[in-house]
């Protein structure tokens, strides 16, 4: 409502989430043929309110999309209003998630309260989500099975006093010229990240090693430390209950030195030459587009593979699927050829195994070969987490946290694409891009990122061997 110029613009990944919501919302409308779309945007509120009243009074539309309602300064745009054959209306809130969440119920509860106060006879209230159990047959989307309805009327009616009270508090807050003096905290990210967080936290001084760096810190333990005023790991009192890994983190912060707490040599003896290093990049469309897939199934579109050859040389190959069709058959064929039939295949996390297991189900004709590849995987993340901790890991064992510490000077800052979620978004955008030059450049950026992931594992293993 105020100082919108101080908000942080949504990044590529967050904007993709917004776009997903719009895509799902547009598809849902096809479930209700003959519905009326109230097209006026957020700057045309008066017109949208008038259009909604006109359509409802005419009584000819079986449903309305983005219907606008206002009551005592409160505004709502309902995703779908469906006229019931028994009389009254059903309020439908559409979400691109695959499960019902508490925040969705609060959303609907507010809308239900407002619509009823305007005099609309709302008798049912539901949240519509994507159904993860739906499997696309590759022919035509079954919109009845793709979406799942969650009846939330009873929960929403229980919340009426709460949402009405909250709405009035928010109106009073918005009317004040100056923002309230409230410290930043976990509430800045619940239920969604606040776009003003960077602005509000710009002058804050953070602990050198805050308690958030303690791995798997449970809420009760966090609350105990907060109540005691402990923000720094080094200030945790003697005798405070910590897990083994948390104690190791505590020790490294106190000594400012890394601790090797596992038998690195024993774990690395499991490796069989020639050693390879594998990384997949995937995209997960909310609306399934490939035969046999469900909403948000991860589809591999790119892999990078480094291999240690004789005399210490390093080879590299990759495959990126550049056509807008099913990449999985080509991915599997290229991968089988690239990995040969012997030697360990290093990954960083269990994700590659998960992708391969899904490919077994998708391509049963290649099941034996895929399972053979899976049996050769060796997780370097497991080695790092179970053997070494450095205070500069800052509580994270992700490769982007570990790499610059164990391999100084190596990182991802020089890349146009530097994380998997962004890679997925850029790939899907490139498939739709008619500009061949930009499309080619995006594919090169994606290859560079995936290659960096596998090269990072090569250098990381070298560092572990030295340790």
NORURJO-V135750 format. One record per residue. N is the residue number from 1. SS is DSSP state (H for helix, E for strand, - for the rest). D_FIRST is the distance of its C-alpha to the first C-alpha in whole Angstrom. Layout:
BEGIN
N_SS_D_FIRST + N_SS_D_FIRST
END
This chain:
BEGIN
1_-_0 + 2_-_4 + 3_-_7 + 4_H_7 + 5_H_11 + 6_H_11 + 7_-_11 + 8_-_14 + 9_-_15 + 10_-_17 + 11_-_21 + 12_H_23 + 13_H_24 + 14_H_20 + 15_H_20 + 16_H_23 + 17_H_22 + 18_H_19 + 19_H_22 + 20_H_25 + 21_H_22 + 22_H_22 + 23_H_26 + 24_H_27 + 25_H_25 + 26_H_27 + 27_H_30 + 28_H_30 + 29_H_30 + 30_-_33 + 31_-_34 + 32_-_34 + 33_-_36 + 34_-_35 + 35_-_32 + 36_E_29 + 37_E_26 + 38_-_23 + 39_-_22 + 40_-_20 + 41_-_17 + 42_-_13 + 43_-_13 + 44_-_16 + 45_H_15 + 46_H_18 + 47_H_20 + 48_H_20 + 49_H_20 + 50_H_23 + 51_H_25 + 52_H_24 + 53_H_26 + 54_H_29 + 55_H_30 + 56_H_30 + 57_H_32 + 58_H_34 + 59_-_35 + 60_-_36 + 61_-_33 + 62_-_34 + 63_E_31 + 64_E_27 + 65_E_25 + 66_E_21 + 67_E_22 + 68_E_19 + 69_E_19 + 70_E_17 + 71_E_18 + 72_-_17 + 73_-_13 + 74_E_13 + 75_E_13 + 76_E_15 + 77_E_17 + 78_E_20 + 79_E_22 + 80_E_25 + 81_E_27 + 82_E_31 + 83_E_33 + 84_-_36 + 85_-_39 + 86_-_40 + 87_-_37 + 88_-_34 + 89_E_31 + 90_E_30 + 91_E_26 + 92_E_26 + 93_E_23 + 94_E_24 + 95_-_24 + 96_-_26 + 97_-_27 + 98_-_30 + 99_-_30 + 100_-_28 + 101_-_26 + 102_H_25 + 103_H_21 + 104_H_22 + 105_H_23 + 106_H_20 + 107_H_19 + 108_H_21 + 109_H_22 + 110_H_18 + 111_H_19 + 112_H_23 + 113_H_22 + 114_H_20 + 115_H_22 + 116_H_25 + 117_H_24 + 118_-_24 + 119_-_27 + 120_-_27 + 121_-_30 + 122_E_29 + 123_E_32 + 124_E_31 + 125_E_28 + 126_E_28 + 127_E_27 + 128_E_28 + 129_E_29 + 130_E_31 + 131_-_35 + 132_-_36 + 133_-_40 + 134_-_40 + 135_-_42 + 136_-_42 + 137_-_45 + 138_-_45 + 139_-_45 + 140_-_42 + 141_-_39 + 142_-_40 + 143_H_37 + 144_H_38 + 145_H_39 + 146_H_36 + 147_E_33 + 148_E_34 + 149_E_32 + 150_E_31 + 151_E_32 + 152_-_29 + 153_H_30 + 154_H_31 + 155_H_29 + 156_H_26 + 157_H_28 + 158_H_29 + 159_-_25 + 160_H_24 + 161_H_24 + 162_H_22 + 163_H_19 + 164_H_19 + 165_H_19 + 166_H_16 + 167_H_14 + 168_H_15 + 169_H_14 + 170_H_11 + 171_H_10 + 172_H_12 + 173_H_10 + 174_H_7 + 175_H_10 + 176_-_11 + 177_-_11 + 178_-_12 + 179_-_11 + 180_-_14 + 181_-_17 + 182_-_17 + 183_-_20 + 184_-_19 + 185_-_21 + 186_H_22 + 187_H_19 + 188_H_17 + 189_H_19 + 190_-_19 + 191_-_19 + 192_-_17 + 193_-_17 + 194_-_13 + 195_-_12 + 196_-_12 + 197_H_15 + 198_H_17 + 199_H_15 + 200_H_16 + 201_-_19 + 202_-_21 + 203_-_23 + 204_-_24 + 205_-_28 + 206_-_29 + 207_-_32 + 208_-_35 + 209_-_35 + 210_E_33 + 211_H_34 + 212_H_32 + 213_H_35 + 214_-_37 + 215_-_38 + 216_-_37 + 217_-_36 + 218_-_36 + 219_H_33 + 220_H_36 + 221_H_37 + 222_H_34 + 223_H_33 + 224_H_36 + 225_H_36 + 226_H_32 + 227_H_34 + 228_-_37 + 229_-_34 + 230_-_35 + 231_-_33 + 232_E_36 + 233_H_38 + 234_H_41 + 235_H_40 + 236_-_41 + 237_-_44 + 238_-_47 + 239_-_48 + 240_-_44 + 241_-_45 + 242_-_44 + 243_-_45 + 244_H_47 + 245_H_45 + 246_H_42 + 247_H_46 + 248_H_46 + 249_H_43 + 250_H_43 + 251_H_47 + 252_H_45 + 253_H_43 + 254_H_45 + 255_H_48 + 256_-_46 + 257_-_48 + 258_-_48 + 259_E_50 + 260_E_52 + 261_-_52 + 262_-_53 + 263_-_56 + 264_H_55 + 265_H_58 + 266_H_59 + 267_H_56 + 268_H_56 + 269_-_60 + 270_-_59 + 271_-_58 + 272_-_60 + 273_-_61 + 274_-_60 + 275_-_56 + 276_E_54 + 277_E_50 + 278_E_47 + 279_E_44 + 280_E_42 + 281_E_39 + 282_E_37 + 283_E_35 + 284_-_34 + 285_-_33 + 286_-_31 + 287_-_33 + 288_-_37 + 289_-_38 + 290_-_42 + 291_-_45 + 292_-_45 + 293_-_41 + 294_-_38 + 295_-_35 + 296_-_34 + 297_-_37 + 298_-_38 + 299_E_40 + 300_E_41 + 301_E_41 + 302_E_42 + 303_E_45 + 304_E_46 + 305_E_49 + 306_E_51 + 307_E_55 + 308_E_57 + 309_-_60 + 310_H_64 + 311_H_64 + 312_H_61 + 313_-_59 + 314_E_56 + 315_E_55 + 316_E_52 + 317_E_51 + 318_E_48 + 319_E_47 + 320_E_44 + 321_-_44 + 322_-_43 + 323_-_44 + 324_-_41 + 325_-_43 + 326_-_44 + 327_-_45 + 328_H_46 + 329_H_50 + 330_H_50 + 331_H_48 + 332_H_51 + 333_H_54 + 334_H_53 + 335_H_52 + 336_H_55 + 337_H_57 + 338_H_55 + 339_H_56 + 340_-_59 + 341_-_61 + 342_-_61 + 343_-_59 + 344_-_56 + 345_E_53 + 346_E_50 + 347_E_46 + 348_-_44 + 349_-_42 + 350_-_44 + 351_H_41 + 352_H_44 + 353_H_46 + 354_H_44 + 355_H_44 + 356_H_47 + 357_H_48 + 358_H_45 + 359_H_48 + 360_H_51 + 361_H_50 + 362_H_48 + 363_-_52 + 364_H_54 + 365_H_57 + 366_H_56 + 367_H_55 + 368_H_58 + 369_H_57 + 370_H_54 + 371_H_55 + 372_H_57 + 373_H_54 + 374_H_52 + 375_H_55 + 376_-_55 + 377_E_52 + 378_E_51 + 379_E_48 + 380_H_48 + 381_H_44 + 382_H_47 + 383_H_49 + 384_H_46 + 385_H_45 + 386_-_48 + 387_-_50 + 388_E_48 + 389_E_45 + 390_-_44 + 391_H_41 + 392_H_40 + 393_H_39 + 394_-_36 + 395_-_36 + 396_-_36 + 397_-_39 + 398_-_37 + 399_H_39 + 400_H_37 + 401_H_37 + 402_H_41 + 403_H_42 + 404_H_41 + 405_H_43 + 406_H_46 + 407_-_46 + 408_-_45 + 409_-_44 + 410_-_43 + 411_-_39 + 412_-_37 + 413_-_35 + 414_-_37 + 415_-_36 + 416_-_34 + 417_-_33 + 418_-_33 + 419_-_32 + 420_H_33 + 421_H_30 + 422_H_29 + 423_H_33 + 424_H_32 + 425_H_30 + 426_H_31 + 427_H_35 + 428_H_33 + 429_H_31 + 430_H_35 + 431_H_37 + 432_H_35 + 433_-_35 + 434_-_38 + 435_-_38 + 436_H_41 + 437_H_41 + 438_H_37 + 439_H_38 + 440_H_41 + 441_H_39 + 442_H_37 + 443_H_40 + 444_H_41 + 445_H_38 + 446_H_38 + 447_H_42 + 448_H_41 + 449_H_39 + 450_H_41 + 451_H_44 + 452_H_42 + 453_H_42 + 454_H_46 + 455_H_47 + 456_H_45 + 457_H_47 + 458_H_50 + 459_H_49 + 460_H_48 + 461_H_51 + 462_H_53 + 463_H_51 + 464_H_52 + 465_H_56 + 466_H_56 + 467_-_55
END
